[in-house]
Amino acid sequence: MQLFTAVLATETNTFSPICIDRRAFEASLYAAPGEHPATPTLCSAPLTVGRRVCAEKGWTLIEGTATWADPAGLINKATYEGLRDEILDQLRAAMPVDGVVLGLHGAMVADGYLDPEGDFLGRVREIVGPDILVCAELDPHSHLTAKRVEATDFFVVFKEFPHTDFVDRAEDLWRIAVDTLEGKIKPVMSVFDCKMIDVFPTSREPMRSFVDGLHKLEEEDDDILSLSVIHGFMAGDVPEMGTKMIAVTNGVPEKGAQLARMLGLQLFANRGCHMMEQLTVDAAVSQAMVSAAGPVVIADMWDNPGGGTAGDATIILAELLKRGADGVAVGTIWDPIAVQICFAAGAGAEIPLRFGAKSAPGTGDPIDGRVRIVKLQRNAEMRFGESYAPFGDAAYIRLNGIDVILNSVRAQSFDPSLFSVMGIDPVQQKILVIKSTNHFHASFSKIAAEILYCSAGTPYPNSPAQTPYRHVRRDIWPMMETPHGTEAV
C-alpha cells in the first residue's frame, strides 16, 4: 500500500482583527515533507501516528507539508491558495496512492473562501478519483459542511474538550483506514444536524457522561466504528456553522443515521446546560481575593487566543490593581511592542510602560505604570500535553506587586509551565489569571484550589443570539427556540 498524508490547519475567528498570512503558519508550525518532528501537535497526530502504523504494516507513507497557524482572524487569500496548492502538487507527484489521511482543524476561513477545507478536500477527491480512500481527523470546534462530507469517506473528531485525546483519535482514524484498505470493513458516515450553537466542555456534566456514553457504544457494538460530535465554532461566521453528530458505521447507513439522530437530539435536549458558570469581573476578583487557599485560577475565558482573539485584554488586571491585590500572576498579555521595549531596556531595569488593550474594543484600557523588568526570555514555550506551545519572546514584569507576563506570540494558557519557564512558581501564588476558555483545565486543575470562569469584556462573540452574523443561518438555537419542532426531546 502507498498512502499520502499532510496537515493544513487553523481556526478562524471571523470577528478577530488579527488577520494572518504565511508568516503565521511558519511561526506556529511549518514542516516540509519528512521534516515534521516525532512529537505530534494538535492537528498533526495523523502524520506521526501514520508513520508508526505504516512502518508496522510495511506500507509506504508519503508525507506532504504539515502546517498549522495559531487561531486568529481571516487568512490571506494568497496564503491559503499557496499552501493548498503546495500540498495538492505533492499529492499529484505521489500518485497513484491507495489512500489519503489528513490532519485538518475544520474552522478555517480565508479571504474569498467561506469553506476552505471543503475546497481543499474537493480538490483532493478530484485528484485521486471516486474510489480512493480519503479520511481526516478534525477538531470538534469546526464546521462540518456538506461539501466536506461529500468529498470524504469519514471523519474522526477529538472527543475531549480540553483536547487531550487528539493522538487517541488519530489512532482511531488509522485503525479504520487500515481495516478499510484491507477489506475488513466498509465505513459509511452518517451526519445529523443538531441545529444549535453551544459550548461543550467535557470537564463537567452533562458532556462528561455523554462522551463516556459514546465510548461505551463504540466498544459494545461492532457495527459502530466511530462516534463524533462537531461542537461548532461560534466565532466563525459561515453558512453551515453549528453542532453536528457523526456516526461512522460498518456498512449500515440506516443504523448510523438513526444513531446520529438519537444522539444529536440528546445533545439538543441539554442545550444551554453545558457551559460552565460565568462570573462578572467584580464577582471573580472578590471571590479570589477572599479565598483562604491558593492558587485560585481566574480564567479570562473570552479573551482566549485559542479562539482567535488577541489575548491582550486588561479588564481583570485593572480590577486587581484597583483593589491593591498581591500574590497575583497574570499569564499572559499579548503586546509585542511592549516586549520589544522591555528587551531594549534589559532585565532589572525600571521603566515607564504602557501595555495591553491595543487590539479591539471590549478589551479594556491600556495599563500605564512604572514597571520593573524581572526576566526576559527568548522563544519561550509552555507544555501542551506531550508537545510544546510557543509564546515567543516574553517579558516578566512587576507592577504594584503584581507579576505580569507579556508575550509576543499569541497563545492561550495551556499549562502552569507558562509561569515556571518565566521564573514564577505558580503554586506559590494566591491568584493566577490566565487566558483560556477550557483547555487550561486539564493541567491547571491539578494545582488550583479553585477555578473561576470570568466573562470580562467582549473580545470574543460569545452570545450567539446577539452576535451580528452575516452568513450564519437563523433556524438554529438560540436564534430559534424550537428548530426541531416536536422532534426535540
Residue pairs with C-beta under 8 A, 6 or more apart in sequence:
1 54
1 57
1 59
1 60
1 98
1 99
1 181
2 59
2 60
2 62
2 94
2 96
2 97
2 98
3 50
3 54
3 59
3 60
3 61
3 62
3 97
3 98
3 99
3 100
3 101
3 177
4 61
4 62
4 64
4 90
4 91
4 94
4 97
4 99
4 100
4 101
5 46
5 47
5 50
5 61
5 62
5 63
5 64
5 100
5 101
5 102
5 103
6 47
6 63
6 64
6 65
6 66
6 87
6 90
6 91
6 102
6 103
7 36
7 43
7 44
7 46
7 47
7 65
7 66
7 67
7 68
7 102
7 103
7 104
8 65
8 67
8 83
8 84
8 87
8 102
8 103
8 104
8 108
8 120
9 42
9 43
9 44
9 67
9 68
9 69
9 103
9 104
9 105
9 108
9 139
10 20
10 24
10 25
10 68
10 69
10 70
10 71
10 72
10 75
10 105
10 107
10 108
11 71
11 105
11 107
11 108
11 139
11 141
11 142
11 233
11 236
11 306
11 307
11 308
12 71
12 72
12 73
12 74
12 75
12 107
12 108
12 109
12 110
12 236
12 308
13 71
13 72
13 73
13 235
13 236
13 307
13 308
13 309
13 460
14 73
14 74
14 109
14 235
14 236
14 237
14 238
15 73
15 235
15 237
15 308
15 460
15 461
15 467
16 72
16 73
16 74
16 235
16 308
16 309
16 310
16 360
17 73
17 310
17 359
17 360
18 72
18 73
18 308
18 309
18 310
18 359
18 410
19 72
19 73
19 74
19 75
19 76
20 69
20 72
20 73
20 74
20 75
20 76
20 79
21 75
21 76
21 78
21 79
22 76
22 79
22 82
22 83
24 69
24 70
24 72
25 67
25 68
25 69
25 79
25 83
26 67
27 69
27 70
27 390
27 392
27 409
28 68
28 69
28 70
28 390
29 41
29 44
29 66
29 67
29 68
29 69
30 65
30 66
30 67
31 37
31 44
31 65
31 66
31 67
32 65
33 62
33 63
33 64
33 65
33 90
34 63
36 44
36 47
36 48
36 63
36 66
38 48
39 48
39 386
39 387
39 388
40 47
40 48
40 49
40 166
40 167
40 170
40 386
40 387
41 68
41 387
42 68
42 105
42 139
42 163
42 166
42 384
42 387
43 68
43 103
43 104
43 105
43 137
43 139
43 166
44 66
44 68
44 103
45 103
45 137
45 166
45 167
45 169
45 170
46 101
46 102
46 103
46 136
46 137
46 170
46 173
46 174
47 63
47 66
47 103
48 167
48 170
49 167
49 170
49 171
49 173
49 174
50 61
50 101
50 170
50 174
51 61
53 59
53 174
53 178
54 60
54 61
55 61
57 178
62 90
62 94
62 97
64 86
64 87
64 90
64 91
64 94
65 83
65 86
65 87
65 90
66 103
67 83
68 105
69 75
70 305
70 306
70 409
70 410
70 411
71 305
71 306
71 307
71 308
72 308
72 410
73 308
74 109
74 110
74 111
75 108
75 109
75 110
75 111
75 116
76 110
76 111
77 110
77 111
77 112
77 113
79 110
80 108
80 110
80 111
80 113
80 116
81 110
84 116
84 119
84 120
84 123
87 120
88 120
88 123
88 124
88 127
91 97
91 100
91 124
91 127
91 128
92 127
95 127
95 128
97 128
97 132
98 132
98 133
98 181
99 132
99 133
99 134
99 135
99 177
99 180
99 181
100 124
100 128
100 132
100 133
100 134
100 135
101 135
101 136
101 173
101 174
101 177
102 121
102 124
102 134
102 135
102 136
102 137
103 136
103 137
103 170
104 117
104 120
104 136
104 137
104 138
104 139
104 142
105 117
105 138
105 139
105 141
105 142
106 117
106 138
106 139
106 141
106 142
106 143
106 144
106 148
106 230
107 139
107 141
107 142
107 143
107 233
107 236
108 116
108 117
109 116
109 236
109 237
109 238
110 116
113 119
114 238
114 239
114 471
115 143
115 145
115 147
115 148
115 238
115 240
117 142
117 143
117 145
117 148
118 145
118 147
118 148
118 151
119 147
121 134
121 136
121 147
121 148
121 151
121 152
122 147
122 150
122 151
124 134
124 151
125 134
125 151
125 152
128 134
133 153
133 177
133 180
133 181
134 151
134 152
134 153
135 152
135 153
135 154
135 155
135 156
135 173
135 176
135 177
136 152
136 155
136 156
136 173
137 155
137 156
137 157
137 158
137 166
137 169
137 170
137 173
138 144
138 155
138 156
138 157
138 158
138 228
138 230
139 157
139 158
139 163
140 157
140 158
140 159
140 161
140 163
140 200
140 228
140 229
140 230
140 231
141 161
141 231
141 232
141 233
142 157
142 230
142 231
142 232
142 233
143 230
143 232
143 233
143 236
143 238
143 240
143 241
143 242
144 155
144 191
144 230
144 240
144 244
144 246
145 238
145 240
146 240
148 155
149 189
149 191
152 189
153 180
153 187
153 189
154 176
154 187
154 188
154 189
154 225
154 226
154 248
155 189
155 228
155 246
155 248
156 169
156 170
156 172
156 173
156 176
156 226
156 228
156 248
157 169
157 228
157 229
157 230
157 246
158 165
158 166
158 169
159 165
159 169
159 202
159 211
159 214
159 215
159 228
159 229
160 202
160 211
161 200
161 201
161 202
161 203
161 207
161 231
161 438
161 439
162 201
162 202
162 203
162 438
162 439
162 440
162 441
162 442
163 439
164 385
164 442
166 385
167 386
172 226
176 185
176 187
176 225
176 226
176 248
179 185
180 186
180 187
185 225
185 250
185 251
186 250
186 251
187 225
187 248
187 249
187 250
187 251
188 248
188 249
188 250
188 251
188 252
188 253
188 256
189 246
189 247
189 248
189 256
190 246
190 247
190 248
190 249
190 253
190 256
190 257
190 259
190 260
191 244
191 245
191 246
191 247
191 260
192 244
192 245
192 247
192 257
192 260
192 261
192 263
192 264
192 265
193 242
193 244
193 264
194 242
194 243
194 244
194 245
194 264
194 265
194 267
194 268
195 242
195 243
195 268
195 475
195 476
195 477
195 480
195 483
195 484
196 232
196 242
196 243
196 267
196 268
196 271
196 476
196 477
196 478
196 483
197 232
197 234
197 241
197 242
197 243
197 464
197 476
197 477
197 478
198 231
198 232
198 243
198 267
198 271
198 272
198 274
198 275
198 477
199 231
199 234
199 274
199 275
199 437
199 438
200 207
200 229
200 231
200 243
200 267
200 274
201 207
201 274
201 275
201 276
201 438
201 441
202 208
202 211
203 438
203 441
203 442
203 445
204 276
206 270
206 273
206 274
207 274
210 229
210 266
210 267
210 270
211 229
214 227
214 228
214 229
214 263
217 224
217 227
217 259
218 224
218 225
218 226
218 227
222 250
223 249
223 250
223 252
223 255
224 247
224 248
224 249
224 250
224 259
225 248
225 249
225 250
226 246
226 247
226 248
227 245
227 246
227 247
227 248
227 259
227 263
228 245
228 246
228 248
229 243
229 244
229 245
229 246
229 263
229 267
230 243
230 244
230 245
230 246
231 243
232 241
232 242
232 243
232 244
233 241
234 241
234 461
234 462
234 464
234 467
235 307
235 308
235 460
235 461
237 467
237 469
237 470
237 471
237 472
238 471
238 472
239 471
239 472
239 473
240 473
241 471
241 472
242 472
242 473
242 476
243 264
243 267
244 264
245 260
245 261
245 263
245 264
245 267
246 260
247 256
247 257
247 259
247 260
247 263
248 256
249 255
249 256
249 259
265 484
265 487
265 488
265 489
266 489
268 477
268 484
268 488
268 489
269 488
269 489
271 477
271 478
272 478
276 438
276 453
277 453
278 301
278 453
278 454
278 455
279 287
279 452
279 453
279 454
279 455
280 454
280 455
281 315
281 316
281 319
281 454
281 456
282 319
284 298
284 316
284 452
284 453
284 454
284 456
285 298
285 316
285 319
285 320
285 323
285 325
287 296
287 450
287 452
288 296
288 298
288 430
288 431
288 450
288 452
289 323
289 325
289 430
289 431
291 430
291 449
291 450
293 449
293 450
294 327
294 429
294 430
294 431
294 449
295 426
295 427
295 428
295 429
295 430
295 431
295 432
295 447
295 448
295 449
296 430
296 431
296 432
296 448
296 449
296 450
296 451
296 452
297 431
297 432
297 434
297 440
297 444
297 448
297 450
297 451
297 452
298 316
298 431
298 432
298 433
298 434
298 452
298 454
299 434
299 435
299 436
299 437
299 438
299 440
299 451
299 452
299 453
299 454
300 313
300 315
300 316
300 433
300 434
300 435
300 436
300 454
300 456
301 436
301 437
301 438
301 453
301 454
301 455
302 309
302 437
302 455
302 456
302 457
302 458
302 459
302 460
302 462
303 309
303 310
303 311
303 312
303 313
303 363
303 435
303 456
303 457
303 459
303 460
304 311
304 412
304 435
304 436
304 437
304 460
305 311
305 334
305 410
305 411
305 412
305 435
306 411
306 412
306 436
306 437
306 439
307 412
307 437
307 460
308 460
309 359
309 360
309 459
309 460
310 334
310 358
310 359
310 360
310 363
310 410
310 459
311 332
311 333
311 334
311 407
311 410
311 411
311 412
311 435
312 333
312 334
312 335
312 356
312 357
312 358
312 359
312 363
313 333
313 356
313 357
313 362
313 363
313 364
313 435
313 456
313 457
313 459
314 333
314 355
314 356
314 357
314 363
314 364
314 365
314 366
314 367
315 363
315 364
315 456
315 457
316 330
316 433
316 454
316 456
317 330
317 333
317 356
317 364
317 367
317 402
317 404
317 433
318 364
318 365
318 367
320 328
320 402
320 431
320 433
321 367
321 399
321 400
321 402
324 400
324 401
325 401
325 402
325 430
325 431
326 401
326 402
326 430
327 429
327 430
327 431
328 401
328 402
328 403
328 429
328 430
328 431
328 432
328 433
329 402
329 403
329 404
329 405
329 419
329 424
329 426
329 429
329 431
329 432
329 433
330 402
330 403
330 404
330 405
330 432
330 433
331 404
331 405
331 413
331 418
331 419
331 422
331 424
331 432
331 433
331 434
331 435
332 391
332 394
332 405
332 406
332 407
332 411
332 413
332 418
332 435
333 355
333 356
333 404
333 405
333 406
333 407
334 359
334 406
334 407
334 408
334 410
335 355
335 356
335 358
335 406
335 407
335 408
336 392
336 408
337 358
338 353
338 354
338 355
338 356
338 395
338 406
339 392
339 393
339 394
339 395
339 406
339 407
339 408
340 408
341 351
341 353
342 351
342 353
342 373
342 376
342 395
342 397
342 406
343 376
343 393
343 395
345 351
345 373
346 373
346 376
347 373
347 374
347 375
347 376
348 372
348 373
349 372
349 373
350 370
350 371
350 372
350 373
351 370
351 371
351 373
352 368
352 369
352 370
352 371
353 368
353 369
353 370
353 371
353 397
354 366
354 367
354 368
355 366
355 367
355 397
355 404
355 406
356 363
356 364
356 366
356 367
357 363
357 364
357 365
357 366
357 367
358 366
359 459
360 459
361 458
362 457
362 458
362 459
363 457
363 459
364 456
364 457
367 399
369 399
369 400
370 399
371 397
371 398
371 399
371 404
372 397
372 398
373 395
373 396
373 397
374 396
374 397
374 398
374 403
374 423
375 395
375 396
375 422
375 423
376 393
376 394
376 395
376 396
377 393
377 394
377 395
377 396
377 421
377 422
378 393
379 390
379 392
379 393
380 390
380 391
380 392
380 393
380 394
380 407
380 421
380 422
381 388
381 389
381 390
381 391
381 421
382 388
382 389
382 391
382 411
382 413
382 414
382 415
382 417
382 418
382 421
383 389
383 414
383 415
383 417
383 443
384 414
384 415
385 442
389 411
389 414
389 415
390 409
390 411
391 407
391 408
391 409
391 410
391 411
391 418
392 407
392 408
392 409
392 411
393 407
393 408
393 409
394 405
394 406
394 407
394 408
394 422
395 405
395 406
396 403
396 404
396 405
396 406
396 422
396 423
396 424
397 403
397 404
397 405
397 406
398 404
403 424
403 429
405 418
405 419
405 422
405 424
412 434
412 435
412 436
412 437
412 439
412 440
413 434
413 435
413 436
413 440
413 444
414 436
414 439
414 440
414 443
415 440
415 443
415 444
416 426
416 427
416 432
416 443
416 444
416 447
418 434
419 425
419 426
419 429
419 432
420 426
426 432
426 447
427 447
432 444
432 448
434 440
434 444
441 451
444 451
445 451
455 462
461 467
464 472
464 478
464 479
465 478
465 479
474 480
475 483
476 483
477 483
482 488
